[in-house]
Amino acid sequence: MNYSYKMFEKEITNGNHVSYHFAYEYFDTLSPPNSKLYNYEKQLKENVTNHFDLVGFQNALTTPNTTVKGDAHFHVGIYKKMIDDNVKKFFHLKSNFLMVYFTKKVSNATKPSPYKCGYTHEVLRTLKNPFESEGLKLLELFEKETCHPIFASNFNVDGNPEDDELNFEITPFYSTENYFSLKKKILDNFDVRKEILDLYDKKFINYKPTDFHFHFKIKFSKKDPVVKFYRTFPPPTNPYFFA
């Protein structure tokens, strides 16, 4: 396979959203032409990798599938390198704050276009997002379980924040106990399908932090909150565990 690992995303509230994220060191070599990844990798290689060095970032590709229609999206996150002014200039990102990651449509990778990006709670307090209070309540609720809390929202082509949604991503401390603590709080505070979340319990029997990455995401919008669960596979290692 061309990608280094795959991450599974599953909604555990009332929707049927499922998607897969494919991670890359950078978009250089291509999958076989009959792969659903090939055309997207080819676009990113020609439009991005051939002109800009993405080594040192966390790079990923999310393809359309049965529940996600439309264009594929790519993601660039901080790892060994930061998203500095050179990155923002190349990808036409107009926001003037520290970004944890950004997401754009593959077809608009290097064009001026809307984007989503992740940021800290300090940045959230400056954006006047209508769901700020809900987000900060979650920051407090999950404080003990969360290693790196990340907020994310949409921005227009000029870099102005949209007010349509706010995501809170719980990047946790990795342990069986922490998973079940997160699970209990999510069941107590959100209308999630317990029978779906219960299916993941067995993966945390004898779980070790190096086994796989997992996290939760909670999205606020004008509709009911949406909660999703993420985990990585294969290989059976945690790509986010660097200790």
C-alpha positions in Angstrom: 0.0 0.0 0.0 1.2 3.6 -0.7 -0.2 5.1 2.5 1.4 4.5 5.9 -1.8 3.8 7.9 -5.6 4.2 7.7 -7.9 5.8 10.2 -11.6 4.7 10.5 -14.3 7.3 11.4 -17.7 6.4 12.6 -20.6 8.5 13.8 -22.1 7.2 17.0 -25.0 9.6 17.2 -28.1 9.1 14.9 -26.4 9.6 11.5 -24.8 6.9 9.3 -21.5 8.7 8.5 -18.5 6.5 7.9 -15.3 7.5 6.3 -11.6 6.5 6.0 -8.5 8.7 6.2 -5.3 7.6 4.6 -2.0 8.9 6.0 1.1 9.7 4.0 4.6 10.9 4.7 4.0 13.0 1.6 2.1 12.6 -1.7 4.9 11.3 -3.9 4.5 7.7 -5.1 1.1 6.6 -6.4 -1.2 3.7 -5.7 -2.1 1.3 -8.6 -4.2 3.1 -11.3 -7.2 0.9 -10.4 -7.1 2.2 -6.8 -9.8 4.7 -5.6 -6.8 6.7 -4.2 -4.9 7.0 -7.5 -6.5 10.0 -9.1 -6.5 12.0 -5.9 -2.8 11.1 -5.2 -1.9 12.0 -8.7 -3.6 15.5 -8.4 -1.8 16.1 -5.1 1.6 14.9 -6.5 1.3 17.2 -9.5 -0.2 20.2 -7.8 1.4 20.0 -4.3 4.4 17.6 -3.8 6.1 18.6 -7.1 6.2 22.2 -5.8 6.2 22.2 -2.0 8.0 20.0 0.6 5.4 18.3 2.8 7.9 16.1 4.6 7.7 16.7 8.3 4.0 17.3 8.4 1.1 14.8 9.2 -0.5 14.4 5.8 -3.7 12.6 5.0 -6.4 12.0 2.3 -10.1 11.4 2.9 -11.9 9.9 -0.1 -15.6 10.1 -0.9 -17.6 6.9 -0.1 -21.1 5.7 0.4 -21.9 8.2 3.1 -19.5 11.1 2.0 -20.3 12.5 -1.4 -18.4 14.9 -3.5 -14.7 15.8 -3.7 -11.9 14.2 -1.7 -10.2 16.3 1.0 -6.6 16.4 2.1 -5.2 17.3 5.5 -1.9 18.8 6.6 -1.0 18.9 10.3 1.9 20.0 12.4 4.4 17.3 13.4 8.1 18.0 13.0 7.2 21.3 11.1 4.8 24.1 11.9 2.3 25.6 9.5 4.2 28.8 9.0 3.7 31.8 6.6 5.3 29.8 3.7 2.7 27.0 4.0 -0.1 29.5 4.3 1.0 31.4 1.2 1.3 28.3 -0.9 -2.1 26.9 0.1 -3.8 30.4 0.3 -4.7 30.2 3.9 -5.5 33.7 5.2 -5.9 33.1 8.9 -3.2 34.8 11.1 -3.0 32.4 14.0 -1.3 29.2 15.0 -2.9 26.3 13.1 -2.8 22.7 14.3 -3.9 21.4 10.9 -5.9 22.5 7.8 -8.2 20.8 5.4 -9.0 21.6 1.8 -10.7 19.9 -1.2 -8.1 18.1 -3.4 -9.4 19.9 -6.5 -8.7 23.3 -4.8 -5.5 22.4 -3.1 -3.4 25.3 -4.3 -6.3 27.6 -5.3 -7.8 30.4 -3.2 -10.7 28.6 -1.7 -12.5 27.9 1.6 -10.8 25.7 4.2 -11.2 24.2 7.6 -8.5 24.4 10.2 -7.8 23.3 13.8 -6.5 25.5 16.6 -6.2 25.9 20.4 -8.8 27.2 22.8 -6.9 30.4 23.1 -7.6 31.0 19.4 -11.2 30.0 19.8 -11.7 32.8 22.3 -10.8 35.4 19.5 -13.0 34.1 16.7 -16.5 35.0 18.1 -17.8 31.5 17.1 -21.5 31.2 18.2 -20.7 27.8 19.7 -17.7 29.0 21.8 -19.5 28.5 25.1 -20.4 24.9 24.3 -16.9 24.2 23.2 -15.3 25.7 26.3 -17.7 23.6 28.5 -16.4 20.5 26.8 -12.8 21.6 27.4 -13.7 21.6 31.1 -15.7 18.4 31.0 -13.0 16.4 29.4 -10.0 18.1 30.9 -8.8 15.0 32.8 -9.0 12.7 29.8 -7.7 15.0 27.1 -4.0 15.3 26.2 -4.3 17.7 23.3 -7.7 19.4 22.9 -8.3 20.8 19.4 -11.0 23.0 18.1 -11.8 23.4 14.4 -14.1 25.3 12.2 -14.6 26.6 8.6 -13.1 29.7 7.0 -14.0 31.4 3.8 -11.6 32.2 0.9 -10.6 35.5 2.6 -9.8 33.8 5.9 -12.9 35.1 7.7 -14.4 32.6 10.1 -17.7 31.0 9.2 -20.3 30.6 12.0 -21.9 27.3 10.8 -20.2 24.8 13.2 -17.5 24.1 15.8 -15.7 20.8 16.2 -14.1 19.7 19.5 -11.5 16.9 19.0 -10.6 14.9 22.1 -7.1 13.6 21.6 -6.8 11.5 24.7 -4.3 10.1 27.1 -4.0 6.5 25.8 -5.2 3.9 28.3 -8.1 1.5 28.8 -9.2 3.4 31.9 -9.3 6.7 30.0 -11.3 5.2 27.1 -14.0 4.0 29.5 -14.0 7.3 31.4 -14.5 9.2 28.0 -17.2 6.7 27.1 -19.1 7.2 30.3 -19.0 11.0 30.0 -20.1 10.9 26.3 -23.0 8.6 27.2 -24.0 10.8 30.1 -23.9 14.0 28.0 -24.9 13.1 24.4 -27.5 11.1 22.6 -25.3 8.5 21.3 -26.0 4.9 20.3 -24.5 2.9 23.1 -24.8 -0.4 21.2 -22.4 1.0 18.6 -19.9 2.3 21.1 -20.0 -1.0 23.0 -18.6 -2.7 19.9 -15.2 -1.0 20.5 -14.9 -2.1 24.2 -13.2 -5.4 23.2 -10.4 -3.5 21.5 -9.4 -2.1 24.9 -8.9 -5.4 26.5 -5.2 -5.5 27.3 -4.8 -2.3 25.4 -1.4 -0.6 25.3 -0.8 3.0 24.2 1.4 1.8 21.3 -1.4 -0.4 19.9 -3.5 2.1 18.0 -4.6 5.7 18.1 -8.2 6.6 19.0 -10.1 9.8 19.6 -13.5 11.4 19.7 -14.9 14.4 17.9 -18.0 16.4 18.9 -19.5 18.8 16.3 -21.9 21.7 17.2 -24.1 23.3 14.6 -27.7 24.5 14.3 -28.6 20.8 14.4 -28.2 18.3 17.2 -24.6 17.6 18.3 -22.8 14.9 16.3 -20.3 12.6 18.0 -17.8 10.5 16.1 -15.2 7.8 17.1 -11.9 7.4 15.3 -9.3 4.6 15.4 -6.2 3.7 13.3 -5.3 0.5 11.6 -3.2 -1.3 10.1 -0.4 -1.8 11.0 -1.2 -2.5 14.7 0.7 0.4 16.0 -0.2 3.9 17.3 1.2 6.4 14.7 0.5 9.3 17.2 2.5 7.7 20.0 6.0 9.1 19.9 7.4 8.2 23.4 
